[in-house]
Amino acid sequence: MRAVITVVGKDMVGILAKISNECAAHNINVLEVTQSILQDMFAMIMMVEISSSDIPFTQFADTLEKTGDEMNLSIHVMHEDIFNAMHTI
């Protein structure tokens, strides 16, 4: 099972490291990352493998959203099936 993590906010040092470390702490493998910096705005989409996670998906999503609040970033975690359903016409 996979999930999509999106991160948007003011660029600062350590965003990718913080999200990656949180994934690693819960045995979640980062499969793919794309990021851009538009002037001073940071935008990232990350595909992660959640099958081996040591915490429930909802708890992981809540953890990253809390991290986003602490860093003044918008961080959302969505199960791949929901993401695909939302983007299917």
C-alpha positions in Angstrom: 0.0 0.0 0.0 1.2 3.5 -0.8 0.4 7.0 0.3 0.9 10.5 -1.1 2.3 13.2 1.1 2.0 16.8 0.0 3.9 19.7 1.6 3.4 23.4 0.8 4.7 26.4 2.6 7.5 29.0 3.0 10.9 27.5 2.1 13.3 26.8 4.9 16.2 24.5 5.7 15.3 20.9 6.7 11.8 20.4 5.3 12.6 17.3 3.3 14.9 16.0 6.1 12.1 16.4 8.7 9.5 14.6 6.6 11.9 11.8 5.6 13.0 11.3 9.2 9.4 11.0 10.3 8.8 8.3 7.6 12.0 6.4 8.6 11.0 6.5 12.3 7.9 4.5 11.4 9.4 2.2 8.8 7.8 4.0 5.9 9.9 3.9 2.8 10.1 6.9 0.5 9.6 5.8 -3.1 9.6 9.0 -5.0 10.0 12.7 -4.4 9.4 15.8 -6.5 9.9 19.3 -5.1 10.0 22.8 -6.4 10.8 26.2 -4.9 8.8 29.0 -6.4 10.3 32.2 -5.2 10.2 31.6 -1.5 7.4 28.9 -1.6 8.3 25.2 -1.1 6.1 22.5 -2.8 6.7 18.8 -2.5 4.9 15.6 -3.4 6.2 12.4 -2.0 5.1 8.8 -2.7 5.7 6.4 0.2 5.2 2.7 0.9 3.2 2.3 4.1 2.8 -1.5 4.2 5.5 -2.0 6.8 4.5 1.0 9.0 4.6 0.4 12.7 1.7 2.8 13.4 -1.8 3.0 11.9 -2.1 5.1 8.8 -4.4 7.7 10.5 -1.9 8.2 13.3 0.9 8.7 10.8 -1.2 11.3 8.9 -2.0 13.1 12.2 1.6 13.1 13.2 2.7 14.7 9.9 -0.1 17.3 10.0 1.1 18.2 13.5 4.6 18.5 12.2 3.3 20.8 9.5 1.6 23.0 12.1 4.8 23.2 14.1 6.8 24.3 10.9 4.0 26.5 9.5 3.6 24.2 6.6 0.5 22.5 5.1 1.2 18.8 5.1 -1.4 16.3 4.0 -1.2 12.5 3.8 -3.6 10.6 1.6 -3.9 6.9 0.9 -3.1 6.3 -2.8 -6.5 4.7 -3.5 -8.3 7.8 -2.3 -5.9 10.1 -4.2 -6.5 8.1 -7.4 -10.3 8.0 -6.9 -10.3 11.8 -6.5 -8.4 12.3 -9.8 -10.3 9.9 -11.9 -12.9 11.4 -14.2 
